[in-house]
Amino acid sequence: MPFSIVIASTPTGGMGFQGQLPWKCPEDLRHFRHLTTTVHDPQKRNAIVMGRKTWDSLATQQHAPLPARWNVVISRTLKITSPDTLVCTSLDKALECLSCLSNVESIFVIGGSQLYQEAIQHPQCQTLNLTQIHQTDVICDVGISLPPPPSFTLTHSRETPHCTFQIWIRRLFGEHPQISDVLEETSSQIRGRDLPRTRKIPTLLSHPNTEEQQYLDIVKDILQTGHRRGDRTGTGVISKFGYTMRFDLKTFPLLTTKKVFFRGVAEELLWFLKGHTNAKLLRDRGVKIWDGNASRAYLDSIGIKDRSEDDLGPIYGFQWRHFGAKYKTMHDDYTGQGVDQIQDLIQRIRKNPTDRRLVLSAWNPTDIPSMALPPCHCLCQFYVREGKLSCQMYQRSCDLGLGVPFNIASYALLTCVMAHMCDLQPGEFIHVLGDAHIYVNHIDAMQEQLKRAPRAFPTLTITANHKNLEQFQADDFVIDRYHPGGKLSMTMAV
């Protein structure tokens, strides 16, 4: 597992005197406590790794000296029976043990000097959190060589009356050049800005994101064992049938191995939820993903010649809000016509959360001939447990390169919006894939994506408290800590 180092020292590198801190700096103690106890998942703790002398300076009797964290001591002789404390013979053994524990979120090495010198050269060391104490007259009998080696870059510095907090990030080359590029870009963006202490720079680096790895494993499996097939667009695909992915909505599943256009996701979902079928309304919001299927040439090619350009017919939004109504044109008013599945779902989730009929369907065989494109993500079911709303969606046709990353984010956002409307918390999004395929003109880009290491998912905040779907705007959804890899260009097959 990757880890961070936490160091406090004088400007000349002094760190301690006779086994104790030779200064009093309450800001640094608060910073240390906040840094090492803050977790995104309340079911997990951070781990702190220390040498035997550091343990002896902190420990009282045989209790863990630092509560609410896993304490790991590097020692060959120490015997400890505390359930919160682990003794390992080396740093590598400690990292190996911690990587096997599912309830560890982040790892911090906190000293002493010998362990620091080993850790700072370790390939899994990604971040240095350095506090420089301003007191220059203190006496120290132990220290560390400063500044950090040239393989680290200073990305943030914040000064207080008694100390300066700095964040140094390891430059990564060779296996992960794209991470180095992102660090350079991010450093230029945040330099000189006072970041909140809760913002953890390690989220910019590779992360054991097993949820995004599901997607990458599917891509790899299709490329290696899929079948070449023709398709409706004439482009050609590599295809396999039947996969499932699960995403915990404590974070938001916006893929990080390439940049996903979240504003486009939000604008399209709100367009669906408002029952719109006019592609121009979406295009006016800067989202052009439906333009290829809304052109005059395309509509004529599928035999829809009696509707105007941009009229997509009774697609998702119409089915969600007016299922069963007779579709005329995109300009008609359908108020009160058909079944409003969204409002019906909201009411039934509120009144009977254990209902097994919480189903939203966009697949209407009667209307399919009138649609510019039959629904790819055609049915989903909601499920409530312990105050959390989950959603499982079935997608009949799955474009792994362009469509699926967008669809994951769209239905995760739909689940969050529905939970918000029903006074519930988001639970899980489960994605069931039918015909999963990679277009042949996407293969090179997908192979490039497989070389990238996933990073931590961002978080989503709904900033508005609307109880009417019509009131939502894309700006009401805020994505934080999203640090994706660079854009991968892929052409949409129409």
Secondary structure, 3 states (H helix, E strand, C coil): CCEEEEEEECCCCEEEECCECCCCCHHHHHHHHHHHHCCCCCCCEEEEEEEHHHHHHHCECCECCCCCCEEEEECCCCCCCCCCEEEECCHHHHHHHHHCCCCEEEEEECCCHHHHHHHHCCCCEEEEEEEEECCCCCCCCEECCCCCCCCEEEEEEEECCCEEEEEEEECCCCCCHHHHHHHHHHHHHHCCCCCCCCCCHHHHCCCCCHHHHHHHHHHHHHHHHCEEECCCCCCCEEEEEEEEEEEECCCCCCCCCCCCCHHHHHHHHHHHHCCCCEHHHHHCCCCCCCHHHHCHHHHHHCCCCCCCCCECCCCHHHHHHHECCCCCCCCCCCCCCCECHHHHHHHHHHHCCCCCCCEEECCCCCCHHHCCCCCCEEEEEEEEECCEEEEEEEEEEEECCCHHHHHHHHHHHHHHHHHHHCCCEEEEEEEEEEEEEEEHHHHHHHHHHHCCCCCCCCEEEECCCCCCHHHCCHHHEEEECCCCCCCCCCCCCC
